[in-house]
Structure formats: C-alpha cells, structure tokens
C-alpha cells in the first residue's frame, strides 16, 4: 500500500477526477492513508487537484 498504488489507480483513468472517498473505497484503503499519500503526490507534482465546492474536499486526477 502506498503512493505507487494510488498513482497507478489514477494513471489507469487519466481523464477522470476522483475524490479521496472514491479512491479509498476502490482500493480498500483508509481515507487517512489515501489523504496522506495524495498530499505527497501533490507536492511531487504528480497529480492535479481541484476543490469540489465542499469545504476541504478535493478531487484528484493523474497529471499528464
């Protein structure tokens, strides 16, 4: 489990945006783990993120 698994998941669906909840349910991982990994991937510039309109909720997508 880790960043690579989440990165690969996003890479498979390059054009689709996912919430942390959707990623955690699809990969059967805790939201906390997914959030921590996504934060690292964002800092590395490997994924895109955008707010969903709900406070502190974002959608993530593979960066081409």
MMTF fields as JSON, N, C-alpha, C and O atoms, coordinates in Angstrom:
{
  "mmtfVersion": "1.0.0",
  "mmtfProducer": "UNKNOWN",
  "numBonds": 255,
  "numAtoms": 256,
  "numGroups": 64,
  "numChains": 1,
  "numModels": 1,
  "chainsPerModel": [1],
  "groupsPerChain": [64],
  "chainIdList": ["A"],
  "bondAtomList": [4, 2, 8, 6, 12, 10, 16, 14, 20, 18, 24, 22, 28, 26, 32, 30, 36, 34, 40, 38, 44, 42, 48, 46, 52, 50, 56, 54, 60, 58, 64, 62, 68, 66, 72, 70, 76, 74, 80, 78, 84, 82, 88, 86, 92, 90, 96, 94, 100, 98, 104, 102, 108, 106, 112, 110, 116, 114, 120, 118, 124, 122, 128, 126, 132, 130, 136, 134, 140, 138, 144, 142, 148, 146, 152, 150, 156, 154, 160, 158, 164, 162, 168, 166, 172, 170, 176, 174, 180, 178, 184, 182, 188, 186, 192, 190, 196, 194, 200, 198, 204, 202, 208, 206, 212, 210, 216, 214, 220, 218, 224, 222, 228, 226, 232, 230, 236, 234, 240, 238, 244, 242, 248, 246, 252, 250],
  "bondOrderList": [1, 1, 1, 1, 1, 1, 1, 1, 1, 1, 1, 1, 1, 1, 1, 1, 1, 1, 1, 1, 1, 1, 1, 1, 1, 1, 1, 1, 1, 1, 1, 1, 1, 1, 1, 1, 1, 1, 1, 1, 1, 1, 1, 1, 1, 1, 1, 1, 1, 1, 1, 1, 1, 1, 1, 1, 1, 1, 1, 1, 1, 1, 1],
  "groupList": [{"groupName": "UNK", "atomNameList": ["N", "CA", "C", "O"], "elementList": ["N", "C", "C", "O"], "formalChargeList": [0, 0, 0, 0], "bondAtomList": [1, 0, 2, 1, 3, 2], "bondOrderList": [1, 1, 2], "singleLetterCode": "X", "chemCompType": "L-PEPTIDE LINKING"}],
  "groupTypeList": [0, 0, 0, 0, 0, 0, 0, 0, 0, 0, 0, 0, 0, 0, 0, 0, 0, 0, 0, 0, 0, 0, 0, 0, 0, 0, 0, 0, 0, 0, 0, 0, 0, 0, 0, 0, 0, 0, 0, 0, 0, 0, 0, 0, 0, 0, 0, 0, 0, 0, 0, 0, 0, 0, 0, 0, 0, 0, 0, 0, 0, 0, 0, 0],
  "groupIdList": [1, 2, 3, 4, 5, 6, 7, 8, 9, 10, 11, 12, 13, 14, 15, 16, 17, 18, 19, 20, 21, 22, 23, 24, 25, 26, 27, 28, 29, 30, 31, 32, 33, 34, 35, 36, 37, 38, 39, 40, 41, 42, 43, 44, 45, 46, 47, 48, 49, 50, 51, 52, 53, 54, 55, 56, 57, 58, 59, 60, 61, 62, 63, 64],
  "secStructList": [7, 7, 2, 2, 2, 2, 2, 2, 2, 2, 2, 2, 6, 6, 6, 7, 7, 3, 3, 2, 2, 2, 2, 2, 2, 2, 2, 6, 7, 7, 2, 2, 2, 2, 2, 2, 2, 2, 2, 2, 2, 2, 2, 2, 6, 7, 3, 3, 3, 3, 3, 7, 1, 1, 6, 6, 7, 3, 3, 3, 3, 3, 7, 7],
  "xCoordList": [0.849, 0.0, 0.871, 1.913, 0.429, 1.159, 0.909, -0.052, 1.82, 1.701, 1.646, 0.877, 2.457, 2.511, 1.158, 0.737, 0.489, -0.816, -1.843, -2.63, -1.829, -2.752, -2.384, -3.257, -1.1, -0.611, -1.048, -1.533, -0.871, -1.277, -2.782, -3.239, -3.558, -5.017, -5.423, -6.258, -4.838, -5.167, -4.684, -5.339, -3.551, -2.988, -3.88, -3.952, -4.558, -5.441, -6.635, -7.146, -7.071, -8.224, -7.784, -8.233, -6.91, -6.243, -7.186, -6.863, -8.327, -9.221, -10.261, -10.999, -10.331, -11.381, -10.857, -9.717, -11.703, -11.402, -12.0, -13.099, -11.281, -11.737, -11.603, -10.66, -12.557, -12.437, -11.624, -11.418, -11.171, -10.45, -11.311, -10.819, -12.596, -13.52, -13.595, -13.541, -13.717, -13.803, -12.53, -12.595, -11.387, -10.114, -10.004, -9.627, -10.333, -10.2, -11.142, -10.767, -12.347, -13.293, -12.85, -12.978, -12.336, -11.903, -10.704, -10.621, -9.778, -8.558, -8.646, -7.709, -9.785, -9.998, -8.905, -8.313, -8.657, -7.684, -8.397, -9.478, -7.807, -8.419, -8.288, -7.343, -9.238, -9.193, -7.974, -7.387, -7.591, -6.417, -5.152, -4.343, -4.978, -3.81, -3.823, -2.799, -4.992, -5.124, -4.829, -4.124, -5.361, -5.136, -3.656, -3.141, -2.966, -1.536, -0.742, 0.154, -1.066, -0.363, -0.646, 0.257, -1.897, -2.246, -1.535, -1.145, -1.365, -0.648, 0.793, 1.317, 1.424, 2.796, 2.867, 3.785, 1.896, 1.861, 1.626, 2.186, 0.797, 0.564, 1.85, 2.194, 2.554, 3.805, 4.853, 5.684, 4.814, 5.746, 5.343, 6.128, 4.118, 3.63, 3.163, 3.088, 2.848, 2.456, 0.955, 0.52, 0.156, -1.294, -1.828, -1.223, -2.963, -3.666, -4.757, -5.263, -5.121, -6.238, -7.038, -6.517, -8.318, -9.209, -10.26, -10.639, -10.727, -11.776, -13.094, -13.379, -13.894, -15.184, -16.316, -17.425, -16.039, -17.084, -17.52, -18.168, -17.172, -17.433, -16.166, -15.055, -16.331, -15.186, -14.182, -14.539, -12.929, -11.809, -11.961, -11.416, -12.677, -12.803, -12.275, -12.618, -11.441, -10.818, -11.018, -11.311, -10.854, -10.841, -9.431, -8.736, -9.017, -7.658, -7.666, -8.583, -6.608, -6.503, -5.027, -4.183, -4.724, -3.358, -2.893, -3.629, -1.685, -1.125, -0.361, 0.514, -0.705, -0.097, 1.321, 1.983],
  "yCoordList": [-1.186, 0.0, 1.216, 1.264, 2.201, 3.443, 4.305, 4.138, 5.231, 6.208, 5.555, 5.98, 4.528, 3.89, 3.294, 3.396, 2.681, 2.072, 3.146, 2.947, 4.26, 5.358, 6.005, 6.319, 6.198, 6.758, 5.884, 6.389, 4.571, 3.644, 3.675, 3.606, 3.779, 3.86, 5.095, 5.002, 6.239, 7.469, 7.414, 7.938, 6.787, 6.685, 5.858, 6.135, 4.844, 3.986, 4.76, 4.437, 5.769, 6.579, 8.028, 8.895, 8.278, 9.581, 10.769, 11.859, 10.587, 11.717, 11.934, 12.918, 11.043, 11.106, 11.699, 11.45, 12.491, 13.057, 12.165, 11.636, 11.993, 11.148, 11.893, 12.659, 11.658, 12.182, 11.182, 10.04, 11.634, 10.748, 9.548, 8.423, 9.793, 8.714, 7.674, 6.476, 8.111, 7.184, 6.349, 5.147, 6.982, 6.266, 5.248, 4.099, 5.673, 4.769, 3.571, 2.455, 3.787, 2.68, 1.741, 0.523, 2.289, 1.463, 0.599, -0.556, 1.149, 0.423, -0.269, -0.945, -0.093, -0.67, -0.247, -1.074, 1.063, 1.665, 2.688, 3.158, 3.034, 4.042, 5.417, 5.678, 6.278, 7.639, 8.389, 9.18, 8.147, 8.815, 8.473, 9.353, 7.209, 6.769, 7.375, 7.84, 7.359, 7.916, 9.419, 9.926, 10.12, 11.56, 11.866, 12.772, 11.125, 11.35, 11.099, 11.873, 10.026, 9.718, 10.758, 11.159, 11.195, 12.215, 13.531, 14.238, 13.859, 15.079, 15.016, 15.999, 13.867, 13.688, 13.733, 14.324, 13.107, 13.115, 14.526, 14.898, 15.309, 16.705, 17.51, 18.271, 17.342, 18.081, 17.705, 18.531, 16.47, 15.998, 16.469, 16.371, 16.982, 17.453, 16.334, 16.515, 15.178, 14.027, 13.914, 13.193, 14.617, 14.602, 16.035, 16.93, 16.221, 17.507, 17.433, 16.35, 18.559, 18.581, 19.856, 20.874, 19.774, 20.93, 20.804, 19.697, 21.943, 21.884, 21.413, 21.661, 20.731, 20.222, 21.195, 21.035, 22.192, 23.117, 22.842, 23.681, 21.674, 21.313, 21.656, 21.405, 22.222, 22.65, 21.521, 20.417, 21.811, 20.876, 19.566, 18.545, 19.574, 18.372, 18.669, 19.682, 17.77, 17.947, 16.723, 15.631, 16.934, 15.838, 15.758, 16.768, 14.545, 14.315, 13.618, 12.865, 13.89, 13.347, 13.175, 13.931, 12.188, 11.955, 13.145, 13.642, 13.591, 14.69, 14.098, 13.249, 14.556, 14.025, 14.466, 14.113],
  "zCoordList": [0.0, 0.0, 0.0, 0.654, -0.745, -0.712, -1.921, -2.672, -2.067, -3.137, -4.512, -5.374, -4.715, -6.029, -6.414, -7.566, -5.465, -5.734, -6.127, -7.052, -5.432, -5.731, -7.063, -7.872, -7.281, -8.543, -9.722, -10.734, -9.579, -10.645, -10.876, -12.017, -9.789, -9.898, -10.707, -11.607, -10.387, -11.108, -12.556, -13.457, -12.766, -14.111, -15.041, -16.238, -14.493, -15.299, -15.852, -16.924, -15.128, -15.549, -15.676, -14.926, -16.623, -16.751, -16.878, -16.405, -17.495, -17.744, -16.651, -16.691, -15.687, -14.668, -13.366, -12.974, -12.695, -11.384, -10.307, -10.478, -9.191, -8.089, -6.764, -6.562, -5.865, -4.506, -3.683, -4.092, -2.526, -1.613, -1.249, -1.17, -1.027, -0.672, -1.779, -1.504, -3.021, -4.149, -4.274, -4.531, -4.095, -4.187, -3.057, -3.284, -1.843, -0.697, -0.818, -0.458, -1.314, -1.489, -2.608, -2.479, -3.693, -4.82, -4.458, -4.876, -3.687, -3.335, -1.98, -1.554, -1.308, 0.018, 1.002, 1.696, 1.039, 1.945, 2.812, 2.456, 3.94, 4.795, 4.142, 3.398, 4.429, 3.868, 4.359, 3.62, 5.597, 6.146, 5.381, 5.089, 5.058, 4.29, 2.888, 2.388, 2.271, 0.918, 0.94, 0.067, 1.922, 2.033, 2.186, 1.531, 3.042, 3.259, 1.977, 1.642, 1.264, 0.015, -1.058, -1.792, -1.15, -2.148, -1.866, -2.795, -0.608, -0.23, -0.736, -1.26, -0.578, -1.045, -2.57, -3.139, -3.224, -4.684, -5.224, -6.255, -4.53, -4.926, -4.815, -5.72, -3.711, -3.504, -4.547, -4.923, -5.009, -6.031, -7.425, -8.368, -7.552, -8.845, -9.758, -10.974, -9.187, -10.0, -10.227, -11.125, -9.426, -9.601, -9.566, -8.977, -10.204, -10.169, -9.116, -8.823, -8.552, -7.607, -7.814, -8.269, -7.468, -7.56, -6.457, -6.077, -5.949, -4.924, -5.523, -6.695, -4.707, -5.17, -4.876, -5.385, -4.064, -3.637, -2.214, -1.587, -1.701, -0.319, 0.471, 0.004, 1.651, 2.451, 2.634, 3.045, 2.326, 2.492, 1.736, 2.158, 0.645, -0.169, -1.57, -2.179, -2.061, -3.364, -4.231, -3.745, -5.528, -6.488, -7.043, -7.157, -7.386, -7.853, -9.194, -9.523, -9.973, -11.319, -11.649, -11.168, -12.463, -12.931, -13.761, -14.614, -13.51, -14.291, -15.481, -15.312, -16.672, -17.903, -18.045, -19.02]
}
